Structures are given as C-alpha cells and as structure tokens.
Amino acid sequence: MHAAWLKGHKDKDARKAQIESASWAFGLLEEVLEAEFRKKDNFRDYSDPQWVHKQIAAHEYNQALDDILNLIRLNKR
C-alpha cells in the first residue's frame, strides 16, 4: 500500500482497514483507467516547431497515469 494512504493518520491500522475495504472499487477504477486512458506515444515529429512541448506533455500525461495506477494498486508494491 502506498504511504500516501496512511500519511497524517494517527491510527494507521484503522486507516489501512478502511482503504482495504474499498479495494474492490480501486480494482474497478484500475480496469477503467487501463481501458480508457492509454499511454500516449512519444512525439517525434522533429519538423514540428512545437515537438518539445508535445513530447513533454505526452511524458507528463504518462507519468500522471502511472502515479494514479501505482496509488490505487494496493497490493502491488
């Protein structure tokens, strides 16, 4: 379980139980994210003057998606 779920909570065991009781919803969310929000391909059209910005945007999108998936995958750490 990602430490962010427990951060700032005094009763870590109660918080962990609360999060684990919602694991079914995280599983459904993971399925939707993987099906509907696919990683974007790298942008490599170097003739486009905006290629750097488009490449950065694709990388940031992919990183945000990975961060969310890592957060909701409770037992995959």
C-alpha positions as CSV (number, residue, x, y, z in Angstrom):
1,M,0.0,0.0,0.0
2,H,1.3,3.4,-0.9
3,A,2.4,5.5,2.1
4,A,0.2,8.4,0.9
5,W,-2.9,6.5,2.1
6,L,-1.6,6.5,5.7
7,K,0.1,9.8,5.9
8,G,-1.3,12.1,8.5
9,H,-3.5,9.5,10.2
10,K,-2.7,8.6,13.8
11,D,-4.5,5.2,13.7
12,K,-2.6,3.6,10.8
13,D,-4.3,0.2,11.3
14,A,-7.8,1.7,11.2
15,R,-6.9,3.7,8.1
16,K,-5.4,0.7,6.4
17,A,-8.5,-1.4,7.1
18,Q,-10.7,1.4,5.7
19,I,-8.7,1.6,2.5
20,E,-8.6,-2.2,2.1
21,S,-12.3,-2.4,2.5
22,A,-12.6,-0.2,-0.6
23,S,-10.2,-2.3,-2.7
24,W,-12.9,-3.6,-4.9
25,A,-13.6,0.0,-6.1
26,F,-9.9,0.5,-6.7
27,G,-9.9,-2.6,-8.9
28,L,-12.8,-1.3,-10.9
29,L,-11.1,2.1,-11.3
30,E,-7.9,0.4,-12.4
31,E,-9.8,-1.5,-15.1
32,V,-11.4,1.7,-16.4
33,L,-8.1,3.6,-16.4
34,E,-6.3,0.9,-18.3
35,A,-9.1,0.5,-20.8
36,E,-9.9,4.2,-21.4
37,F,-6.8,6.2,-20.6
38,R,-4.0,4.7,-22.6
39,K,-0.4,5.9,-22.6
40,K,0.4,8.4,-25.2
41,D,3.1,7.7,-27.7
42,N,6.3,9.8,-27.8
43,F,6.1,12.7,-30.2
44,R,8.9,12.5,-32.6
45,D,8.0,14.8,-35.5
46,Y,11.1,17.0,-35.2
47,S,10.0,19.2,-38.1
48,D,7.1,20.5,-35.9
49,P,8.4,23.6,-34.0
50,Q,6.3,22.5,-31.0
51,W,7.7,19.0,-30.8
52,V,9.4,19.6,-27.5
53,H,6.3,20.8,-25.8
54,K,4.2,17.9,-27.3
55,Q,6.8,15.4,-26.1
56,I,6.8,16.9,-22.6
57,A,3.0,16.9,-22.5
58,A,2.9,13.2,-23.5
59,H,5.6,12.3,-20.9
60,E,3.8,14.2,-18.1
61,Y,0.4,12.6,-19.1
62,N,2.0,9.1,-19.0
63,Q,3.7,9.8,-15.6
64,A,0.5,11.1,-14.1
65,L,-1.4,8.0,-15.3
66,D,1.4,5.8,-13.8
67,D,1.2,7.7,-10.5
68,I,-2.5,7.2,-10.2
69,L,-2.3,3.5,-11.1
70,N,0.5,3.0,-8.5
71,L,-1.6,4.7,-5.9
72,I,-4.7,2.5,-6.4
73,R,-2.8,-0.8,-6.8
74,L,-2.8,-1.5,-3.1
75,N,-1.0,-4.9,-3.1
76,K,1.3,-4.3,-6.0
77,R,4.2,-2.6,-4.3
